Amino acid sequence: MDQGEIQDKQMEYSIATTYADEQQEGLCSLTLPASKWAVFEVQEPMPQGMQKLWKQIVTEWLPSNPYEHAWLPELEVYRGMHHPPQIWIPIK
């Protein structure tokens, strides 16, 4: 994702899925390189739980650990009804 056009206090948000067929007209594909990921599970009710976890990651976890952001897109992963949502942060 090219964040170069984003203004202060804005973010780009995309919705995606895995897909292994030909690219359809009007859609685009993005291949992420192999990376290490810090994975966090949302433990509180949505949507507040997701918002609270993002805040904790940005204000507490990222500044206090030895990892650096790998400058790939962060992912919100929704695996289905019986699995808690996750936040994946690319790290190096």
N, C-alpha and C positions, 0 to 999 in steps of 0.2 A: 504494500500500500504506500502510495506516495503521500507523505504528510506535508510536503512542501507548500501546498496550497491552503493548508489549514491556518486559520486565524487564531489569535489568543483565545483561550478558554473554549476551543472547539475540538472535536475529535471526529475521526472517521469511523463509522461502524458498518460492518458488512455482515451479511448472513451467508453461510456457506455449508456445503456438505461434501462428502467424498463422492467421487464420480470417476468411473473407469471406462467410459465410452467416448465416442467422438464428441467434440465440443459443439453444442447447439448454437444456432444463430441467436444473437442477442445476449449470450452469456459469455463470461470470461473465465479463464482458469488461472489459478495461482499455485505453483508448486513450491512448497517450503523446503529448504534444505534441511538435512539431518541436523538436529540440535539437541541439547540437553534442555529439559524443562523442569521448572519448579511447579508442582501441581498442588492446588489448594481446593478442598471440598467445602462447599457452602453448607453450613450446619444449622442455619436459622431459616425461618420462613422467607420465601421470596415475595416481592423483589427486594425488600429491605436487607435480607441476608446477603444478597449479591453485592449491593451497594456498600454495606458495612465491610465485607471482606475485601473489596477493591481498596477501600480507604486504609484498612490495616496493612495490606500489601505495600501500598505506595508510601505510607507515612512511617510504618514500623519495620516491616520485613526487609524491603529493599535497602534502606539506609544502614541496617544493622548486621548485614551478613557479608561474606567475602565475595559473593557472586556479582557479576556485572550483567546488565541487560544485553542480550545478544542482538538487539535491533532487528528483530523479526516481529511480526504481528503477535500481540497477546491474544489468547483464545478464551472464549467462554464456551465450555463444552457441556452440551445437554445430551445425556446418553439414554434418556427415557424415563418413564414414570417411576420406576423403582430404584433409580440411582440418583444420588444428589448431584446437582450441577457442579462443575469444576471451573476454576480459572487456571490457565496454563501460562506461565511466564517464561519466555525463552531466556536462557542464562548461559554465561560462559565463565 
